[in-house]
Amino acid sequence: MASPFPGMNPYLENPLFWSEIHNLLIAAIFRNLNPQLRPKYKVAIEKRVYQTTDEDSLLVGITDVAVQSTQKTPLPQLASIAVVSPSVEAVTVDVTMPETVKETYLEVRDVITQEVVTVIEILSPKNKRAGEGRNAYVKKRLQVLGSFTNLVEIDLLRDGKPIQQVQTGVQTDYRILVSRASKRPKADLYAFNLPDQIPFYSLPLREGDLEPLLDLQTLVHELYDEGNYDLVINYTQEPLPPLSNIEYCLGG
């Protein structure tokens, strides 16, 4: 069964699916681009690893229960009475544990020199909310933007704070940024909404090279079919995250 949405399917943004969707889309772009880039370039899948904590899902402790003073008011010292202070019983708490996060992305490399020509990033939820995930990504992003490497940044998540916004202040559901090293600080931002089809664009390479078109829309539809997501998505329920300020009917 085909996806009922002409563009991005918001039900695929569900945290239960997104990690798999992210990896499948990385692999799909890998398979799509490599035949088109022969023999000068090769696409490689790379991994960014960092540690973070998700304090929203862990109890750091129970306030004031285990840290109450154990001092007692002195009792009169009576030679015939042995005084024993009651012990404080321990309670079980959850401590915040570091989580090792692995995020995959793509690099287009020159086959001969192994120079990285273009970086392709697909944003994850951790990249779009405050914390180490966003910090790690922004640090890497700034390194790329300060180099001679092109950057393609794909944001197919409605939730969280966008990394790159339209400077007019217009809010959109999704964004694709294409930053060519030769044109910085100018870049092309494809901002689109849920009812829209995902725009296709030319993959930036070195100046003068033939640039292949990257058709994300077709890839998203294909992985929806290949992953049998119609069998696990309940379209009678609101997607997660829920739709906001949008009127949209399936098949409309």
FENBELSUL-V208261 format. One record per residue. SS is DSSP state (a for helix, b for strand, c for the rest). Layout:
# FENBELSUL-V208261
ss = (SS	SS)
This chain:
# FENBELSUL-V208261
ss = (c	c	c	c	c	c	c	c	c	a	a	a	a	c	a	a	a	a	a	a	a	a	a	a	a	a	a	a	a	a	a	a	a	a	a	a	a	c	c	c	b	b	b	b	b	b	b	b	b	b	b	b	c	c	a	a	a	c	c	c	c	c	c	c	c	c	c	c	c	c	c	c	c	c	c	c	c	c	c	c	c	c	c	c	c	c	c	c	c	c	c	c	c	c	c	c	c	c	b	b	b	b	b	b	b	b	b	b	b	b	c	c	c	c	c	b	b	b	b	b	b	b	c	c	a	a	a	a	c	c	c	a	a	a	a	a	a	a	a	a	a	a	a	a	a	c	c	c	c	b	b	b	b	b	b	c	c	c	c	c	c	c	c	c	c	c	c	c	c	c	c	c	c	b	b	b	b	b	b	c	a	a	a	c	c	c	c	b	b	b	b	b	c	c	c	c	c	c	c	c	b	b	c	c	c	c	c	c	c	c	c	c	b	b	c	a	a	a	a	a	a	a	a	a	a	a	c	c	a	a	a	c	c	c	c	c	c	c	c	c	c	c	c	c	c	c	c	c	c	c	c	c)
